[in-house]
Amino acid sequence: MEKIIVFGHKNPDTDSICSSLVMANLQTKLRREEVIACRLGEINEETKYALEYFGVQAPKFIEKIEENQTVMLVDHNEFSQSVEGIEKAKIDTVVDHHRINNFQTAEPLFYYAQPVGCTATLLFELYKLNNLEVEPKIAGLMLSAIISDTLLLKSPTTTEKDKKSVEELAQIANVDKDVYGLELLKAGTNLDKYTEAELIKLDAKKVEKENIKYVIAQVNTVSIADVLKRKTRLEEEINNEIKKEGLNLFVFVITDIVNSNSEAIVLGDRTDAISKTYEIKDNIVVMPGVVSRKKQILPLVEKNI
Amino acid sequence: MEKIIVFGHKNPDTDSICSSLVMANLQTKLRREEVIACRLGEINEETKYALEYFGVQAPKFIEKIEENQTVMLVDHNEFSQSVEGIEKAKIDTVVDHHRINNFQTAEPLFYYAQPVGCTATLLFELYKLNNLEVEPKIAGLMLSAIISDTLLLKSPTTTEKDKKSVEELAQIANVDKDVYGLELLKAGTNLDKYTEAELIKLDAKKVEKENIKYVIAQVNTVSIADVLKRKTRLEEEINNEIKKEGLNLFVFVITDIVNSNSEAIVLGDRTDAISKTYEIKDNIVVMPGVVSRKKQILPLVEKNI
């Protein structure tokens, strides 16, 4: 039999990469057969920092999968965010913390989701439920994922479970959560090395719903103004993407991780999904206190579209 | 705030009724606020036996729900099997053991599913995980649900977890699982009191997929021949239903719970979904060793359609 593989979403963030490595570790222990961590895209700077810090190899890159391949999904469920060929895969297990949409299976499966800040929080729970020991480097990966997804526990998606997990995981991994956390987040704000075409895809989620297609992309920074110096080129690349993919809306969110604010470049023929709530001026919307795509921006777009 | 409600699927079987009562008990304890068990249809004879045996009132009947009502689903997820208005509800929690299909939410949720024989097996696990005591009558309801769904642990859907749960629950409920189990299943085979129109809806699951609509209904009996004495009238009612609901296929499965075999009446313009695998003669298909809709008949139809 082909080996079971596990992966997070396209344009992987730190949760998607770390949780696939952690899930492979967990499931290999549970099943006593090797489960292989994979990734659907490039490793970003933040994730690279985490992997190097804890001395863990990146998951294997895959582009598509064969029919009937047995797979596990972490940190996503929507087929539009998943691997090419997912429709014909055998989905065995999902551990996720997003809404369920654009997802279906032919057979019953193991599905575990909770509205917490990070997939890794649920994986940590599964280690405990199965009385499995967590090695320090695996704890470090889970810690990194939670810090990344919750912006060091400051995002409104953060729950008590995330906070408690961070405390415990920092202890097992033997790091100071605040010192390590800030270094990790800062590593992710080094955007200079990316072209504009790369920036808009770095952490982009594509949603298809009732014939409307849109993308919400997000980057973290310590200076929104710095990123907006590249506005003209970013707009060009976003408009290219809209044309190429037939999108109705592209929201490119730039989040200030120090002050917990965001501004976004909004383009497409359905910018009304944003402008019904916020004023858009020169394609830019200012969103004070907004940092979470899942909890703040996505529900807004869904409501207005 | 409106109270949270929990319900199983339309045309409720013993798992759907018992698991909604059990889930209401569990969640009321966990949340310290009342969660109310509801049902989407009539109580069948088997379920009635279980409720009377353990002295529990049936859940409240509801036909539809208001917009934004907070709900929990047990034993199903497909909107086509759920309450009227489910599309606009706030789905907070799902505990289920079916594939995921025709289901979506706007927000993250608690979703717990495993490929086990019965929803109640997972609910029993949740009591344990939360260190909550199980009262004897609640254990009796879970026991009844598992016996019903697994045909007293004989269905191919049965897992080790279901078997273990039945042992433990029978002890808490203080009944002999085999004696009680056979009485429970027999109570469900008393089909004489139903009209043919009622029989075909007693435990019917409707599936919509890629513009194909079909129903797989199932009844339990100790004599298939007895049920087939009513074949002409059953066919009339099935054809009425096909016309009324615009169905492509209706499979009415008659399962012999003593010998673990089934025969089915198959009608519609897509009977090829069955005839590709089994010979249909005079609208009847004989399926030796087949007892599980979920594990045996549904995958067959899906593969052939």
Boltz contact constraints between the chains, C-beta under 6 A:
constraints:
  - contact:
      token1: [A, 97]
      token2: [B, 108]
      max_distance: 6.0
  - contact:
      token1: [A, 98]
      token2: [B, 108]
      max_distance: 6.0
  - contact:
      token1: [A, 99]
      token2: [B, 105]
      max_distance: 6.0
  - contact:
      token1: [A, 99]
      token2: [B, 107]
      max_distance: 6.0
  - contact:
      token1: [A, 99]
      token2: [B, 108]
      max_distance: 6.0
  - contact:
      token1: [A, 100]
      token2: [B, 104]
      max_distance: 6.0
  - contact:
      token1: [A, 100]
      token2: [B, 105]
      max_distance: 6.0
  - contact:
      token1: [A, 101]
      token2: [B, 104]
      max_distance: 6.0
  - contact:
      token1: [A, 104]
      token2: [B, 100]
      max_distance: 6.0
  - contact:
      token1: [A, 104]
      token2: [B, 101]
      max_distance: 6.0
  - contact:
      token1: [A, 105]
      token2: [B, 99]
      max_distance: 6.0
  - contact:
      token1: [A, 105]
      token2: [B, 100]
      max_distance: 6.0
  - contact:
      token1: [A, 106]
      token2: [B, 302]
      max_distance: 6.0
  - contact:
      token1: [A, 107]
      token2: [B, 99]
      max_distance: 6.0
  - contact:
      token1: [A, 108]
      token2: [B, 97]
      max_distance: 6.0
  - contact:
      token1: [A, 108]
      token2: [B, 98]
      max_distance: 6.0
  - contact:
      token1: [A, 108]
      token2: [B, 99]
      max_distance: 6.0
  - contact:
      token1: [A, 108]
      token2: [B, 115]
      max_distance: 6.0
  - contact:
      token1: [A, 110]
      token2: [B, 114]
      max_distance: 6.0
  - contact:
      token1: [A, 111]
      token2: [B, 111]
      max_distance: 6.0
  - contact:
      token1: [A, 111]
      token2: [B, 113]
      max_distance: 6.0
  - contact:
      token1: [A, 113]
      token2: [B, 111]
      max_distance: 6.0
  - contact:
      token1: [A, 114]
      token2: [B, 110]
      max_distance: 6.0
  - contact:
      token1: [A, 115]
      token2: [B, 108]
      max_distance: 6.0
  - contact:
      token1: [A, 302]
      token2: [B, 106]
      max_distance: 6.0
